[in-house]
Amino acid sequence: MPNILDEQQIQTDEQFMRLAIAQARLAETRGEVPVGAVLVREGKVIAEGSNSVISYHDPTAHAEINALRNGGAAAGNYRLEDTTLYVTLEPCVMCAGALVHARVRRLVFGTRDLRFGGVRAKFRLADSDILNHRLEVTEGVLGAECLELLKAFFDARRD
């Protein structure tokens, strides 16, 4: 039987993942791959980000990177200790490296990226023993909904 703290964490994770999904939908309205992220500290959103690689003509403008940039600006520091990043899709190696570098405490993602996943599907960068910082990783939060967003986006482009 799950304890009360586990249930509270699940509810919290789902609440913030819904905000990340809203960011993904925002990216989709701009013709971007629908990936969204929110950065949380002490139960409050301090930054958001959505995919913007096409809009910004910037291959690094992934949702996670945008959220980290916004979070660093809001915090006045590139170290984002004691934060949790919620993102709809498993981060790539670039984004996983940025999360480690920023010292994000926890990563919560919706669905695995079977092609480029840098945290679980292909690599385990975020909790590698060879790095000086490791993130706590939780995967699968609202995963079916996150996967459906991506699937519908790419299916529409194939028609």
N, C-alpha and C positions, 0 to 999 in steps of 0.2 A: 504494500500500500504506500503510495507516494506521500511524503510529508508535506505539511503546509508550506514550508519554504520553497520546496520544489514547485508546487502549484503556483505560488506567487511569481517565481522566476519565469515559469512558462508563460503566464499571463503578461508579464512585463515584456518578455522577448517578443511575443506576438503583437503587442501594442506598438512597439517600436518598429517591428518588421512591416507592419501595415503602413507606417510613415515612409519606410524605404520603398515599398511598393508604389506609393503615391509618387515618389520621385522617379521611379522607373516609368510610370505612366506619363509623367511630364516629359521625360526623354523621348518617349515614343511619339508624342505629339510633334516633336521637332524632327522626326525621321531618324532618330538615333536608336541604337539597340537598347531596349528597355531594361536598363539596370539602374538601380537607385541605392543610395546609401544615406544613413544618418549616423552622426557621431553624438554619443550621449555621455554626460558626466553627472554623477549624483542625481540620476533620474530625470535630467533635463536635456533636451536636444540643444547642443551648442553649435552644430553645423549640419548642413545637408549637401548632397551632391547627386548629380545624375550624369549619365554618359553625355559627353559633349565633344567627342572627337571630330565629328563632321562639322558641327557648328563653329568650333574654335580652330579647326584645321590643325589639330594638335593630337598626335598619337598617344600622348600621356594623359589626356583629359578623360580618364575613366571615372566612374562615379566615386570610387574610393579615394582617388587622388584629389578630386574636386572637394570632397568632404574633408579630407585631411588639410588641404590648403585653407579652406574656410575655417576649419577648427583652429589651425595654427594662428591665423589672423585674429580670430575671436579671443583666443587665449593669450596672445602676445608671446607665443613660445612654440617652437617646433616640436618640443617634447609634449606629448599628449597623454601623459601618465594618468592612470585611474579613469580611462575612458573605455567605452565599448563602441565598436563600429558594427552597425547592422547593415548588411548588404544583401541584395536579392540573389546575386550569383557569386559563387566561389571566386575569390580574387585570383588574378593571374600572378605570375612570379614577380612582375614589376610592383604590383600593388601589395602583395604579401611582403616584399622587401621594404616597402615604404611603411607598412604597419609596424614591422619590427623596428625600423629606424626611429619611428615616432614614439616608440615605447607604449603603444596602445595595449591595454591590459587584456582585453577580451574581444574576440571576433565572433559574430553570429551571422551565419549566412543561410540563405534559403535553399538553393539547389547547387549541386556540383556542376563544374564546368569540365565536361569529359574531354575536351580538346586542349584547354590551356590552364587547367586548375593548378594553382601554385600552393594550395594548402592541403588538399586531400587527393584529388583525382589523379594528378600526375606527380606532384612534388609534395613535400611536407615542410616547406620553408618556415612557416609561422611558428612551428614548435620544434625546430631542429636543435639537436643537442650541440651542434657545432657553433651556434650563434650565442651571443651574450644576452639575448632577450628572447623569451618565448611568450607566445600569446596563449591564453585559454581559448579553445575553439569549440563552438557549438554549431552543429550543422543540422539542416532539415527543418528549420522553423518556417512554417507556412510554405514548405518546399513545393508542394503540388501547385499552389497558386503562382509561385515565382516561376516554375517551369512552364506553366501554361501561358504566361505572359510572353515568354521567349518563343515558345513553340508557335503561338498564334502570329507573332510578329514575322517570323521567318516563313511560315506557311503562306502568309499573305503576299510575300515577295516572290514566292515560287509560282504563284498562280498566273 
